[in-house]
Amino acid sequence: MTPIQIANNIKDHLDVSVTLIEEITVTPPGFINFKIAPTYYYQILSEILTNNQFGRGLSGKGKKANVEFVSANPTGPLTVGHGRNAVLGDTVSNILEWHGYDVTREYYFNDAGRQMR
């Protein structure tokens, strides 16, 4: 059997009556594509907006994390790279907190070594 035939065989045995899936298609070289029904999106979006806890986890509960970021040289100019690192460091810190970590943010002034220019 070719990959297309195998994919079509799998597709034929799937239950498409569920409200989650609107359409199932097979495309070369044998991919099975699922189109999610808009009504399901709206239902999930409504739950996300009312619950306000979407994506929250407890994987870091009771654990500590120290996130050090920016590392700007106080004797030189700030660059776009420093700004990017500040945003990334703060974002990583927020994600860790969302998953239960006790996060310490550390803005480190780097005055040694090779600097960004």
C-alpha positions as CSV (number, residue, x, y, z in Angstrom):
1,M,0.0,0.0,0.0
2,T,1.1,3.5,-0.7
3,P,1.2,6.2,2.0
4,I,-1.8,7.8,0.4
5,Q,-3.8,4.6,0.6
6,I,-2.8,4.0,4.2
7,A,-3.8,7.6,5.1
8,N,-7.2,7.1,3.3
9,N,-7.7,3.8,5.1
10,I,-7.0,5.5,8.5
11,K,-9.3,8.4,7.5
12,D,-12.1,6.0,6.6
13,H,-12.0,4.5,10.1
14,L,-12.1,7.7,12.0
15,D,-15.3,9.0,13.7
16,V,-16.1,12.4,12.1
17,S,-19.3,12.8,14.0
18,V,-17.6,14.4,16.9
19,T,-18.1,18.2,17.1
20,L,-14.4,18.8,17.5
21,I,-13.6,18.0,13.8
22,E,-15.1,19.7,10.9
23,E,-13.2,18.0,8.1
24,I,-10.5,15.4,7.5
25,T,-8.4,15.4,4.3
26,V,-5.5,13.4,3.0
27,T,-2.7,15.1,1.1
28,P,0.4,13.8,-0.6
29,P,2.7,12.2,0.5
30,G,0.2,10.8,3.0
31,F,-0.5,13.5,5.5
32,I,-3.8,13.3,7.4
33,N,-5.1,16.9,8.1
34,F,-7.8,17.7,10.6
35,K,-9.8,20.9,10.4
36,I,-11.1,21.9,13.8
37,A,-14.7,23.1,13.9
38,P,-15.2,26.8,14.5
39,T,-17.9,26.0,17.2
40,Y,-15.3,24.1,19.1
41,Y,-12.9,27.1,18.9
42,Y,-15.6,29.4,20.2
43,Q,-16.4,27.1,23.1
44,I,-12.8,26.7,24.1
45,L,-12.2,30.5,23.8
46,S,-15.1,31.2,26.0
47,E,-13.7,28.8,28.6
48,I,-10.3,30.4,28.4
49,L,-11.7,33.9,28.9
50,T,-14.0,33.0,31.8
51,N,-11.5,30.7,33.6
52,N,-8.5,33.1,33.4
53,Q,-6.1,30.1,34.2
54,F,-5.4,28.8,30.7
55,G,-2.0,27.2,30.6
56,R,-1.3,27.4,34.3
57,G,0.6,24.5,35.8
58,L,2.1,23.3,39.0
59,S,5.3,21.8,37.7
60,G,7.4,24.3,39.6
61,K,5.4,24.3,42.9
62,G,7.9,24.5,45.8
63,K,10.8,25.1,43.5
64,K,12.9,28.2,43.1
65,A,14.3,29.7,39.9
66,N,16.8,32.6,39.5
67,V,16.5,34.3,36.1
68,E,19.4,36.6,35.3
69,F,19.0,38.9,32.3
70,V,20.1,42.0,30.4
71,S,23.8,41.9,31.4
72,A,24.3,45.5,30.3
73,N,27.8,47.1,30.5
74,P,27.4,50.2,32.6
75,T,30.3,51.9,30.8
76,G,28.9,51.4,27.3
77,P,25.6,52.2,25.5
78,L,22.6,50.0,25.6
79,T,21.7,48.2,22.4
80,V,18.6,46.7,20.9
81,G,20.1,43.3,22.0
82,H,20.0,44.4,25.6
83,G,16.3,45.4,25.2
84,R,15.5,42.1,23.6
85,N,17.2,40.2,26.4
86,A,15.2,42.3,29.0
87,V,11.9,41.3,27.3
88,L,13.0,37.6,27.0
89,G,14.2,37.4,30.6
90,D,11.0,39.0,32.0
91,T,8.9,36.7,29.8
92,V,10.7,33.6,30.9
93,S,10.3,34.7,34.5
94,N,6.5,35.3,34.0
95,I,6.1,31.8,32.5
96,L,8.0,30.2,35.4
97,E,5.8,32.0,37.9
98,W,2.7,30.9,36.0
99,H,3.9,27.3,36.6
100,G,4.4,27.8,40.3
101,Y,8.0,28.6,40.6
102,D,9.2,31.1,43.2
103,V,11.2,33.4,40.8
104,T,13.9,35.8,41.6
105,R,14.7,38.3,38.8
106,E,18.3,39.5,38.7
107,Y,19.3,42.4,36.5
108,Y,23.0,41.9,36.2
109,F,25.4,44.7,35.4
110,N,28.2,43.2,33.4
111,D,31.4,45.2,33.4
112,A,33.8,42.5,32.4
113,G,34.6,40.7,29.2
114,R,33.7,41.3,25.6
115,Q,30.6,43.5,25.1
116,M,27.9,43.8,22.5
117,R,28.3,46.7,20.1
